Amino acid sequence: EYSCEYGSLKFYALCGVGGVLSCGLTHTGVVPLDLVKCRMQVDPQKYKSIFNGFSVTLNEDGVRGLAKGWAPTFIGYSMQGLCKFGFYEVFKILYGNMLGEENAYLWRTSLYLAASASAEFFADIALAPMEAAKVRIQTQPGYANTLRQALPKMFAEEGVWAFYKGVAPLWMR
C-alpha cells in the first residue's frame, strides 16, 4: 500500500514536506560553518581560515554569534526545499504527460533534467529574499542581528529589489 496516490495533492504536499525537512534542517545545521565561510569571502584579512574564522567569531560574538542568520537560513532553505521537491514532481508529471508515455520513458533523463531545472528556477526565487537577509546579517557588522531587523531595513533602503539581487547568481549556481 502507498500512503497516497501518485500525482495527488497529498503526494505533492508530502514531497514538499520532505523538501522542507531535508533542506531547511540541514542548511540550518551548518549555519556556523556558512557564517565563517561568508565572512572569509567578505573580509579575508580578518578571517584568514576556517579555524581562525571560528576563533574570531567566538571571541567577538560568543557562542551565540555562530548562530547569526539561522532564521533566514531555516525559512529560506525550507521554502527552497518545498519548491524544489514539490515542483520537481509537478513538472515531471506535466512534461511526461506532454511527451506521452513512450517518449517520456525514452527521454526520461532529459525529462528529469527539465523537471529539475524548472523546479529549481522557482525554488531559487523562493530562497532569494531570505538568502539576501542572511548574508547581510552575517557579513555586515551592525546592519542587523535578526531577520525582524533586516527585512524592513532592506526594504526601506532598496525596495523589493534588495531581496532578489542574488537570484541570477543562484540560477547560475
TIVO-2410 file (N, C-alpha, C; in nm, 3 decimals):
# residues 173
REC num residu      c1      c2      c3 atome chaine
REC   1      E   0.083  -0.119   0.000     N      A
REC   1      E   0.000   0.000   0.000    CA      A
REC   1      E   0.087   0.125   0.000     C      A
REC   2      Y   0.045   0.221  -0.079     N      A
REC   2      Y   0.111   0.351  -0.080    CA      A
REC   2      Y   0.038   0.445   0.013     C      A
REC   3      S   0.108   0.545   0.064     N      A
REC   3      S   0.047   0.638   0.157    CA      A
REC   3      S  -0.047   0.736   0.087     C      A
REC   4      C  -0.031   0.748  -0.044     N      A
REC   4      C  -0.118   0.837  -0.119    CA      A
REC   4      C  -0.106   0.804  -0.268     C      A
REC   5      E  -0.198   0.859  -0.344     N      A
REC   5      E  -0.197   0.835  -0.488    CA      A
REC   5      E  -0.092   0.922  -0.555     C      A
REC   6      Y  -0.015   0.860  -0.644     N      A
REC   6      Y   0.088   0.932  -0.720    CA      A
REC   6      Y   0.023   1.047  -0.798     C      A
REC   7      G   0.078   1.168  -0.783     N      A
REC   7      G   0.026   1.283  -0.855    CA      A
REC   7      G  -0.090   1.353  -0.786     C      A
REC   8      S  -0.130   1.307  -0.668     N      A
REC   8      S  -0.239   1.372  -0.596    CA      A
REC   8      S  -0.185   1.493  -0.519     C      A
REC   9      L  -0.274   1.577  -0.470     N      A
REC   9      L  -0.231   1.691  -0.390    CA      A
REC   9      L  -0.157   1.645  -0.265     C      A
REC  10      K  -0.203   1.535  -0.206     N      A
REC  10      K  -0.133   1.482  -0.089    CA      A
REC  10      K   0.009   1.439  -0.126     C      A
REC  11      F   0.025   1.379  -0.242     N      A
REC  11      F   0.157   1.337  -0.290    CA      A
REC  11      F   0.250   1.458  -0.302     C      A
REC  12      Y   0.202   1.564  -0.366     N      A
REC  12      Y   0.284   1.685  -0.382    CA      A
REC  12      Y   0.315   1.748  -0.246     C      A
REC  13      A   0.217   1.749  -0.157     N      A
REC  13      A   0.238   1.805  -0.023    CA      A
REC  13      A   0.345   1.725   0.053     C      A
REC  14      L   0.339   1.592   0.043     N      A
REC  14      L   0.439   1.510   0.111    CA      A
REC  14      L   0.578   1.531   0.053     C      A
REC  15      C   0.586   1.547  -0.078     N      A
REC  15      C   0.715   1.577  -0.141    CA      A
REC  15      C   0.767   1.711  -0.090     C      A
REC  16      G   0.678   1.810  -0.083     N      A
REC  16      G   0.717   1.942  -0.033    CA      A
REC  16      G   0.764   1.937   0.111     C      A
REC  17      V   0.694   1.862   0.195     N      A
REC  17      V   0.735   1.848   0.336    CA      A
REC  17      V   0.871   1.781   0.344     C      A
REC  18      G   0.893   1.682   0.259     N      A
REC  18      G   1.026   1.619   0.254    CA      A
REC  18      G   1.134   1.719   0.219     C      A
REC  19      G   1.104   1.809   0.127     N      A
REC  19      G   1.198   1.914   0.090    CA      A
REC  19      G   1.224   2.011   0.204     C      A
REC  20      V   1.119   2.049   0.276     N      A
REC  20      V   1.134   2.139   0.391    CA      A
REC  20      V   1.226   2.075   0.494     C      A
REC  21      L   1.201   1.949   0.525     N      A
REC  21      L   1.282   1.880   0.626    CA      A
REC  21      L   1.426   1.860   0.580     C      A
REC  22      S   1.443   1.817   0.457     N      A
REC  22      S   1.580   1.787   0.413    CA      A
REC  22      S   1.662   1.912   0.386     C      A
REC  23      C   1.604   2.015   0.330     N      A
REC  23      C   1.682   2.135   0.301    CA      A
REC  23      C   1.687   2.232   0.419     C      A
REC  24      G   1.574   2.259   0.479     N      A
REC  24      G   1.569   2.355   0.589    CA      A
REC  24      G   1.653   2.313   0.707     C      A
REC  25      L   1.638   2.189   0.748     N      A
REC  25      L   1.711   2.142   0.867    CA      A
REC  25      L   1.860   2.127   0.841     C      A
REC  26      T   1.897   2.073   0.726     N      A
REC  26      T   2.040   2.052   0.700    CA      A
REC  26      T   2.114   2.183   0.684     C      A
REC  27      H   2.057   2.278   0.611     N      A
REC  27      H   2.124   2.406   0.594    CA      A
REC  27      H   2.132   2.483   0.726     C      A
REC  28      T   2.030   2.473   0.808     N      A
REC  28      T   2.033   2.540   0.938    CA      A
REC  28      T   2.140   2.477   1.027     C      A
REC  29      G   2.157   2.348   1.015     N      A
REC  29      G   2.258   2.279   1.097    CA      A
REC  29      G   2.400   2.322   1.067     C      A
REC  30      V   2.426   2.372   0.948     N      A
REC  30      V   2.563   2.413   0.913    CA      A
REC  30      V   2.578   2.566   0.910     C      A
REC  31      V   2.485   2.637   0.974     N      A
REC  31      V   2.494   2.784   0.979    CA      A
REC  31      V   2.629   2.832   1.032     C      A
REC  32      P   2.685   2.775   1.140     N      A
REC  32      P   2.815   2.826   1.187    CA      A
REC  32      P   2.924   2.818   1.079     C      A
REC  33      L   2.929   2.708   1.008     N      A
REC  33      L   3.028   2.693   0.901    CA      A
REC  33      L   3.000   2.792   0.787     C      A
REC  34      D   2.874   2.808   0.750     N      A
REC  34      D   2.837   2.901   0.644    CA      A
REC  34      D   2.870   3.045   0.684     C      A
REC  35      L   2.845   3.078   0.809     N      A
REC  35      L   2.875   3.212   0.861    CA      A
REC  35      L   3.024   3.242   0.844     C      A
REC  36      V   3.108   3.151   0.887     N      A
REC  36      V   3.252   3.173   0.877    CA      A
REC  36      V   3.295   3.179   0.731     C      A
REC  37      K   3.239   3.093   0.647     N      A
REC  37      K   3.273   3.095   0.504    CA      A
REC  37      K   3.238   3.229   0.441     C      A
REC  38      C   3.118   3.280   0.469     N      A
REC  38      C   3.076   3.409   0.414    CA      A
REC  38      C   3.166   3.522   0.463     C      A
REC  39      R   3.201   3.518   0.590     N      A
REC  39      R   3.288   3.622   0.645    CA      A
REC  39      R   3.428   3.615   0.585     C      A
REC  40      M   3.476   3.495   0.558     N      A
REC  40      M   3.606   3.480   0.492    CA      A
REC  40      M   3.603   3.540   0.352     C      A
REC  41      Q   3.492   3.524   0.283     N      A
REC  41      Q   3.479   3.579   0.147    CA      A
REC  41      Q   3.475   3.731   0.148     C      A
REC  42      V   3.410   3.788   0.249     N      A
REC  42      V   3.392   3.933   0.257    CA      A
REC  42      V   3.515   4.003   0.315     C      A
REC  43      D   3.579   3.941   0.414     N      A
REC  43      D   3.692   4.004   0.483    CA      A
REC  43      D   3.805   3.903   0.506     C      A
REC  44      P   3.878   3.867   0.400     N      A
REC  44      P   3.981   3.764   0.413    CA      A
REC  44      P   4.100   3.806   0.501     C      A
REC  45      Q   4.119   3.936   0.522     N      A
REC  45      Q   4.227   3.980   0.610    CA      A
REC  45      Q   4.195   3.948   0.756     C      A
REC  46      K   4.069   3.961   0.792     N      A
REC  46      K   4.026   3.936   0.930    CA      A
REC  46      K   4.001   3.788   0.956     C      A
REC  47      Y   3.939   3.722   0.860     N      A
REC  47      Y   3.903   3.580   0.874    CA      A
REC  47      Y   3.994   3.500   0.779     C      A
REC  48      K   4.111   3.463   0.828     N      A
REC  48      K   4.216   3.406   0.743    CA      A
REC  48      K   4.194   3.260   0.705     C      A
REC  49      S   4.124   3.186   0.789     N      A
REC  49      S   4.100   3.044   0.764    CA      A
REC  49      S   3.972   3.004   0.838     C      A
REC  50      I   3.927   2.884   0.814     N      A
REC  50      I   3.808   2.835   0.883    CA      A
REC  50      I   3.829   2.839   1.035     C      A
REC  51      F   3.942   2.783   1.081     N      A
REC  51      F   3.966   2.777   1.225    CA      A
REC  51      F   3.983   2.918   1.284     C      A
REC  52      N   4.055   3.004   1.213     N      A
REC  52      N   4.071   3.142   1.258    CA      A
REC  52      N   3.936   3.213   1.259     C      A
REC  53      G   3.853   3.187   1.158     N      A
REC  53      G   3.721   3.249   1.150    CA      A
REC  53      G   3.632   3.210   1.267     C      A
REC  54      F   3.636   3.083   1.304     N      A
REC  54      F   3.561   3.039   1.422    CA      A
REC  54      F   3.614   3.108   1.548     C      A
REC  55      S   3.744   3.115   1.560     N      A
REC  55      S   3.806   3.177   1.678    CA      A
REC  55      S   3.770   3.325   1.688     C      A
REC  56      V   3.782   3.399   1.578     N      A
REC  56      V   3.749   3.541   1.578    CA      A
REC  56      V   3.601   3.562   1.613     C      A
REC  57      T   3.514   3.482   1.553     N      A
REC  57      T   3.371   3.494   1.578    CA      A
REC  57      T   3.339   3.465   1.724     C      A
REC  58      L   3.396   3.360   1.779     N      A
REC  58      L   3.373   3.325   1.920    CA      A
REC  58      L   3.425   3.435   2.012     C      A
REC  59      N   3.541   3.490   1.981     N      A
REC  59      N   3.598   3.597   2.065    CA      A
REC  59      N   3.514   3.724   2.060     C      A
REC  60      E   3.462   3.758   1.944     N      A
REC  60      E   3.388   3.883   1.929    CA      A
REC  60      E   3.240   3.871   1.965     C      A
REC  61      D   3.179   3.758   1.931     N      A
REC  61      D   3.033   3.745   1.946    CA      A
REC  61      D   2.989   3.635   2.042     C      A
REC  62      G   3.082   3.555   2.090     N      A
REC  62      G   3.046   3.444   2.176    CA      A
REC  62      G   2.983   3.330   2.096     C      A
REC  63      V   2.939   3.229   2.167     N      A
REC  63      V   2.881   3.110   2.103    CA      A
REC  63      V   2.755   3.148   2.023     C      A
REC  64      R   2.675   3.239   2.078     N      A
REC  64      R   2.552   3.281   2.008    CA      A
REC  64      R   2.583   3.344   1.872     C      A
REC  65      G   2.701   3.404   1.859     N      A
REC  65      G   2.740   3.465   1.733    CA      A
REC  65      G   2.750   3.366   1.619     C      A
REC  66      L   2.776   3.240   1.650     N      A
REC  66      L   2.785   3.137   1.546    CA      A
REC  66      L   2.649   3.102   1.486     C      A
REC  67      A   2.543   3.145   1.553     N      A
REC  67      A   2.408   3.116   1.504    CA      A
REC  67      A   2.348   3.231   1.424     C      A
REC  68      K   2.424   3.338   1.405     N      A
REC  68      K   2.372   3.453   1.331    CA      A
REC  68      K   2.324   3.409   1.192     C      A
REC  69      G   2.202   3.445   1.162     N      A
REC  69      G   2.147   3.411   1.031    CA      A
REC  69      G   2.073   3.279   1.028     C      A
REC  70      W   2.050   3.218   1.144     N      A
REC  70      W   1.982   3.087   1.144    CA      A
REC  70      W   1.838   3.099   1.094     C      A
REC  71      A   1.766   3.205   1.131     N      A
REC  71      A   1.624   3.216   1.094    CA      A
REC  71      A   1.605   3.232   0.944     C      A
REC  72      P   1.675   3.325   0.877     N      A
REC  72      P   1.656   3.331   0.732    CA      A
REC  72      P   1.706   3.206   0.660     C      A
REC  73      T   1.806   3.142   0.719     N      A
REC  73      T   1.854   3.017   0.659    CA      A
REC  73      T   1.745   2.910   0.668     C      A
REC  74      F   1.687   2.894   0.785     N      A
REC  74      F   1.583   2.793   0.801    CA      A
REC  74      F   1.462   2.821   0.713     C      A
REC  75      I   1.414   2.945   0.716     N      A
REC  75      I   1.295   2.979   0.637    CA      A
REC  75      I   1.326   2.971   0.488     C      A
REC  76      G   1.437   3.030   0.446     N      A
REC  76      G   1.472   3.033   0.304    CA      A
REC  76      G   1.494   2.896   0.244     C      A
REC  77      Y   1.573   2.815   0.312     N      A
REC  77      Y   1.602   2.681   0.257    CA      A
REC  77      Y   1.484   2.586   0.274     C      A
REC  78      S   1.398   2.611   0.371     N      A
REC  78      S   1.274   2.533   0.380    CA      A
REC  78      S   1.185   2.564   0.260     C      A
REC  79      M   1.176   2.692   0.225     N      A
REC  79      M   1.096   2.732   0.107    CA      A
REC  79      M   1.158   2.675  -0.020     C      A
REC  80      Q   1.290   2.681  -0.028     N      A
REC  80      Q   1.356   2.626  -0.145    CA      A
REC  80      Q   1.331   2.476  -0.156     C      A
REC  81      G   1.342   2.405  -0.045     N      A
REC  81      G   1.318   2.261  -0.046    CA      A
REC  81      G   1.175   2.226  -0.081     C      A
REC  82      L   1.080   2.303  -0.026     N      A
REC  82      L   0.939   2.283  -0.059    CA      A
REC  82      L   0.917   2.293  -0.209     C      A
REC  83      C   0.971   2.399  -0.269     N      A
REC  83      C   0.954   2.419  -0.413    CA      A
REC  83      C   1.033   2.318  -0.495     C      A
REC  84      K   1.155   2.293  -0.453     N      A
REC  84      K   1.242   2.202  -0.529    CA      A
REC  84      K   1.183   2.061  -0.536     C      A
REC  85      F   1.145   2.007  -0.421     N      A
REC  85      F   1.093   1.871  -0.418    CA      A
REC  85      F   0.951   1.862  -0.471     C      A
REC  86      G   0.868   1.957  -0.433     N      A
REC  86      G   0.728   1.954  -0.477    CA      A
REC  86      G   0.713   1.983  -0.625     C      A
REC  87      F   0.776   2.093  -0.672     N      A
REC  87      F   0.763   2.129  -0.814    CA      A
REC  87      F   0.833   2.030  -0.907     C      A
REC  88      Y   0.939   1.965  -0.858     N      A
REC  88      Y   1.004   1.863  -0.942    CA      A
REC  88      Y   0.903   1.757  -0.983     C      A
REC  89      E   0.825   1.712  -0.887     N      A
REC  89      E   0.724   1.609  -0.918    CA      A
REC  89      E   0.614   1.665  -1.008     C      A
REC  90      V   0.574   1.790  -0.984     N      A
REC  90      V   0.472   1.853  -1.069    CA      A
REC  90      V   0.522   1.858  -1.213     C      A
REC  91      F   0.643   1.910  -1.232     N      A
REC  91      F   0.697   1.924  -1.367    CA      A
REC  91      F   0.727   1.789  -1.432     C      A
REC  92      K   0.770   1.693  -1.353     N      A
REC  92      K   0.797   1.560  -1.408    CA      A
REC  92      K   0.670   1.500  -1.467     C      A
REC  93      I   0.561   1.511  -1.395     N      A
REC  93      I   0.434   1.458  -1.443    CA      A
REC  93      I   0.382   1.541  -1.561     C      A
REC  94      L   0.391   1.674  -1.548     N      A
REC  94      L   0.344   1.763  -1.655    CA      A
REC  94      L   0.419   1.737  -1.785     C      A
REC  95      Y   0.552   1.736  -1.780     N      A
REC  95      Y   0.631   1.714  -1.900    CA      A
REC  95      Y   0.614   1.572  -1.954     C      A
REC  96      G   0.602   1.476  -1.862     N      A
REC  96      G   0.578   1.339  -1.904    CA      A
REC  96      G   0.447   1.325  -1.979     C      A
REC  97      N   0.343   1.391  -1.931     N      A
REC  97      N   0.213   1.388  -1.999    CA      A
REC  97      N   0.221   1.457  -2.135     C      A
REC  98      M   0.299   1.563  -2.145     N      A
REC  98      M   0.315   1.634  -2.272    CA      A
REC  98      M   0.385   1.546  -2.375     C      A
REC  99      L   0.481   1.467  -2.331     N      A
REC  99      L   0.557   1.381  -2.423    CA      A
REC  99      L   0.484   1.253  -2.458     C      A
REC 100      G   0.398   1.207  -2.371     N      A
REC 100      G   0.334   1.078  -2.389    CA      A
REC 100      G   0.415   0.971  -2.320     C      A
REC 101      E   0.349   0.861  -2.286     N      A
REC 101      E   0.412   0.758  -2.203    CA      A
REC 101      E   0.540   0.700  -2.265     C      A
REC 102      E   0.537   0.666  -2.393     N      A
REC 102      E   0.654   0.604  -2.456    CA      A
REC 102      E   0.771   0.701  -2.465     C      A
REC 103      N   0.744   0.823  -2.512     N      A
REC 103      N   0.852   0.923  -2.524    CA      A
REC 103      N   0.904   0.965  -2.386     C      A
REC 104      A   0.816   0.971  -2.289     N      A
REC 104      A   0.859   1.006  -2.154    CA      A
REC 104      A   0.958   0.902  -2.102     C      A
REC 105      Y   0.934   0.777  -2.135     N      A
REC 105      Y   1.027   0.672  -2.094    CA      A
REC 105      Y   1.158   0.682  -2.173     C      A
REC 106      L   1.145   0.697  -2.304     N      A
REC 106      L   1.265   0.703  -2.389    CA      A
REC 106      L   1.353   0.824  -2.355     C      A
REC 107      W   1.292   0.934  -2.322     N      A
REC 107      W   1.363   1.059  -2.294    CA      A
REC 107      W   1.363   1.092  -2.145     C      A
REC 108      R   1.355   0.991  -2.059     N      A
REC 108      R   1.339   1.013  -1.917    CA      A
REC 108      R   1.451   1.095  -1.855     C      A
REC 109      T   1.576   1.076  -1.897     N      A
REC 109      T   1.685   1.154  -1.838    CA      A
REC 109      T   1.668   1.302  -1.870     C      A
REC 110      S   1.635   1.333  -1.993     N      A
REC 110      S   1.611   1.473  -2.032    CA      A
REC 110      S   1.487   1.527  -1.962     C      A
REC 111      L   1.386   1.444  -1.949     N      A
REC 111      L   1.264   1.485  -1.879    CA      A
REC 111      L   1.295   1.519  -1.734     C      A
REC 112      Y   1.373   1.435  -1.667     N      A
REC 112      Y   1.409   1.460  -1.526    CA      A
REC 112      Y   1.494   1.586  -1.514     C      A
REC 113      L   1.583   1.607  -1.609     N      A
REC 113      L   1.666   1.727  -1.608    CA      A
REC 113      L   1.580   1.852  -1.626     C      A
REC 114      A   1.487   1.848  -1.720     N      A
REC 114      A   1.399   1.963  -1.743    CA      A
REC 114      A   1.310   1.989  -1.622     C      A
REC 115      A   1.257   1.884  -1.562     N      A
REC 115      A   1.173   1.899  -1.443    CA      A
REC 115      A   1.254   1.957  -1.328     C      A
REC 116      S   1.375   1.910  -1.312     N      A
REC 116      S   1.462   1.958  -1.205    CA      A
REC 116      S   1.498   2.105  -1.226     C      A
REC 117      A   1.535   2.141  -1.346     N      A
REC 117      A   1.570   2.280  -1.375    CA      A
REC 117      A   1.451   2.373  -1.356     C      A
REC 118      S   1.334   2.330  -1.398     N      A
REC 118      S   1.213   2.410  -1.381    CA      A
REC 118      S   1.181   2.431  -1.233     C      A
REC 119      A   1.193   2.325  -1.155     N      A
REC 119      A   1.167   2.335  -1.012    CA      A
REC 119      A   1.268   2.426  -0.944     C      A
REC 120      E   1.393   2.413  -0.983     N      A
REC 120      E   1.499   2.495  -0.922    CA      A
REC 120      E   1.480   2.642  -0.955     C      A
REC 121      F   1.430   2.672  -1.072     N      A
REC 121      F   1.401   2.812  -1.110    CA      A
REC 121      F   1.311   2.877  -1.005     C      A
REC 122      F   1.202   2.811  -0.971     N      A
REC 122      F   1.108   2.865  -0.874    CA      A
REC 122      F   1.161   2.854  -0.730     C      A
REC 123      A   1.236   2.748  -0.703     N      A
REC 123      A   1.291   2.730  -0.569    CA      A
REC 123      A   1.388   2.842  -0.534     C      A
REC 124      D   1.468   2.885  -0.631     N      A
REC 124      D   1.562   2.993  -0.605    CA      A
REC 124      D   1.492   3.127  -0.586     C      A
REC 125      I   1.381   3.148  -0.654     N      A
REC 125      I   1.302   3.269  -0.632    CA      A
REC 125      I   1.249   3.270  -0.489     C      A
REC 126      A   1.209   3.154  -0.440     N      A
REC 126      A   1.160   3.143  -0.302    CA      A
REC 126      A   1.273   3.165  -0.200     C      A
REC 127      L   1.392   3.120  -0.233     N      A
REC 127      L   1.507   3.131  -0.143    CA      A
REC 127      L   1.567   3.271  -0.138     C      A
REC 128      A   1.572   3.340  -0.250     N      A
REC 128      A   1.649   3.464  -0.265    CA      A
REC 128      A   1.627   3.568  -0.154     C      A
REC 129      P   1.504   3.600  -0.115     N      A
REC 129      P   1.489   3.704  -0.012    CA      A
REC 129      P   1.555   3.668   0.121     C      A
REC 130      M   1.540   3.545   0.161     N      A
REC 130      M   1.599   3.504   0.289    CA      A
REC 130      M   1.751   3.492   0.279     C      A
REC 131      E   1.800   3.450   0.165     N      A
REC 131      E   1.945   3.441   0.145    CA      A
REC 131      E   2.007   3.581   0.150     C      A
REC 132      A   1.939   3.680   0.091     N      A
REC 132      A   1.988   3.818   0.094    CA      A
REC 132      A   1.993   3.869   0.237     C      A
REC 133      A   1.890   3.843   0.314     N      A
REC 133      A   1.888   3.886   0.454    CA      A
REC 133      A   1.996   3.814   0.535     C      A
REC 134      K   2.012   3.686   0.511     N      A
REC 134      K   2.112   3.607   0.584    CA      A
REC 134      K   2.252   3.661   0.561     C      A
REC 135      V   2.284   3.690   0.437     N      A
REC 135      V   2.419   3.738   0.406    CA      A
REC 135      V   2.445   3.873   0.472     C      A
REC 136      R   2.346   3.960   0.472     N      A
REC 136      R   2.365   4.091   0.538    CA      A
REC 136      R   2.382   4.075   0.688     C      A
REC 137      I   2.302   3.989   0.748     N      A
REC 137      I   2.314   3.966   0.893    CA      A
REC 137      I   2.452   3.911   0.927     C      A
REC 138      Q   2.500   3.819   0.845     N      A
REC 138      Q   2.625   3.750   0.876    CA      A
REC 138      Q   2.750   3.831   0.841     C      A
REC 139      T   2.742   3.918   0.741     N      A
REC 139      T   2.865   3.979   0.690    CA      A
REC 139      T   2.875   4.129   0.707     C      A
REC 140      Q   2.768   4.197   0.748     N      A
REC 140      Q   2.773   4.342   0.765    CA      A
REC 140      Q   2.755   4.375   0.913     C      A
REC 141      P   2.866   4.387   0.986     N      A
REC 141      P   2.856   4.415   1.129    CA      A
REC 141      P   2.771   4.540   1.157     C      A
REC 142      G   2.680   4.526   1.252     N      A
REC 142      G   2.595   4.637   1.290    CA      A
REC 142      G   2.473   4.658   1.201     C      A
REC 143      Y   2.463   4.586   1.090     N      A
REC 143      Y   2.350   4.607   1.000    CA      A
REC 143      Y   2.219   4.561   1.065     C      A
REC 144      A   2.218   4.438   1.109     N      A
REC 144      A   2.102   4.379   1.176    CA      A
REC 144      A   2.147   4.252   1.244     C      A
REC 145      N   2.085   4.221   1.355     N      A
REC 145      N   2.117   4.097   1.427    CA      A
REC 145      N   2.013   3.989   1.405     C      A
REC 146      T   1.894   4.029   1.362     N      A
REC 146      T   1.785   3.933   1.344    CA      A
REC 146      T   1.715   3.956   1.211     C      A
REC 147      L   1.639   3.858   1.172     N      A
REC 147      L   1.560   3.868   1.050    CA      A
REC 147      L   1.458   3.981   1.062     C      A
REC 148      R   1.397   3.996   1.180     N      A
REC 148      R   1.298   4.102   1.202    CA      A
REC 148      R   1.359   4.240   1.186     C      A
REC 149      Q   1.486   4.254   1.213     N      A
REC 149      Q   1.553   4.383   1.193    CA      A
REC 149      Q   1.595   4.401   1.047     C      A
REC 150      A   1.641   4.293   0.984     N      A
REC 150      A   1.698   4.303   0.850    CA      A
REC 150      A   1.593   4.331   0.742     C      A
REC 151      L   1.480   4.261   0.745     N      A
REC 151      L   1.383   4.274   0.635    CA      A
REC 151      L   1.331   4.416   0.616     C      A
REC 152      P   1.280   4.481   0.720     N      A
REC 152      P   1.230   4.617   0.697    CA      A
REC 152      P   1.341   4.716   0.658     C      A
REC 153      K   1.460   4.695   0.712     N      A
REC 153      K   1.572   4.783   0.677    CA      A
REC 153      K   1.609   4.768   0.530     C      A
REC 154      M   1.615   4.646   0.484     N      A
REC 154      M   1.647   4.620   0.343    CA      A
REC 154      M   1.542   4.683   0.252     C      A
REC 155      F   1.416   4.664   0.287     N      A
REC 155      F   1.307   4.719   0.205    CA      A
REC 155      F   1.311   4.871   0.205     C      A
REC 156      A   1.335   4.932   0.320     N      A
REC 156      A   1.340   5.078   0.329    CA      A
REC 156      A   1.455   5.135   0.247     C      A
REC 157      E   1.567   5.066   0.245     N      A
REC 157      E   1.686   5.115   0.174    CA      A
REC 157      E   1.680   5.095   0.023     C      A
REC 158      E   1.627   4.979  -0.021     N      A
REC 158      E   1.637   4.945  -0.163    CA      A
REC 158      E   1.507   4.897  -0.226     C      A
REC 159      G   1.402   4.883  -0.148     N      A
REC 159      G   1.276   4.832  -0.202    CA      A
REC 159      G   1.283   4.681  -0.225     C      A
REC 160      V   1.191   4.632  -0.304     N      A
REC 160      V   1.180   4.489  -0.329    CA      A
REC 160      V   1.306   4.432  -0.395     C      A
REC 161      W   1.374   4.513  -0.475     N      A
REC 161      W   1.492   4.467  -0.548    CA      A
REC 161      W   1.599   4.411  -0.453     C      A
REC 162      A   1.606   4.463  -0.331     N      A
REC 162      A   1.705   4.417  -0.233    CA      A
REC 162      A   1.696   4.267  -0.210     C      A
REC 163      F   1.577   4.213  -0.223     N      A
REC 163      F   1.555   4.072  -0.193    CA      A
REC 163      F   1.584   3.979  -0.311     C      A
REC 164      Y   1.598   4.035  -0.430     N      A
REC 164      Y   1.614   3.950  -0.549    CA      A
REC 164      Y   1.741   3.976  -0.628     C      A
REC 165      K   1.831   4.059  -0.576     N      A
REC 165      K   1.957   4.085  -0.647    CA      A
REC 165      K   2.039   3.957  -0.664     C      A
REC 166      G   2.024   3.864  -0.573     N      A
REC 166      G   2.102   3.742  -0.579    CA      A
REC 166      G   2.038   3.626  -0.652     C      A
REC 167      V   1.921   3.646  -0.712     N      A
REC 167      V   1.854   3.532  -0.775    CA      A
REC 167      V   1.929   3.485  -0.900     C      A
REC 168      A   1.983   3.574  -0.980     N      A
REC 168      A   2.058   3.531  -1.100    CA      A
REC 168      A   2.181   3.448  -1.062     C      A
REC 169      P   2.260   3.491  -0.964     N      A
REC 169      P   2.372   3.404  -0.923    CA      A
REC 169      P   2.326   3.267  -0.870     C      A
REC 170      L   2.210   3.265  -0.802     N      A
REC 170      L   2.156   3.136  -0.758    CA      A
REC 170      L   2.125   3.047  -0.877     C      A
REC 171      W   2.068   3.107  -0.981     N      A
REC 171      W   2.038   3.027  -1.102    CA      A
REC 171      W   2.165   2.979  -1.168     C      A
REC 172      M   2.269   3.060  -1.167     N      A
REC 172      M   2.396   3.019  -1.228    CA      A
REC 172      M   2.461   2.906  -1.150     C      A
REC 173      R   2.439   2.908  -1.019     N      A
REC 173      R   2.496   2.804  -0.932    CA      A
REC 173      R   2.434   2.672  -0.965     C      A
***
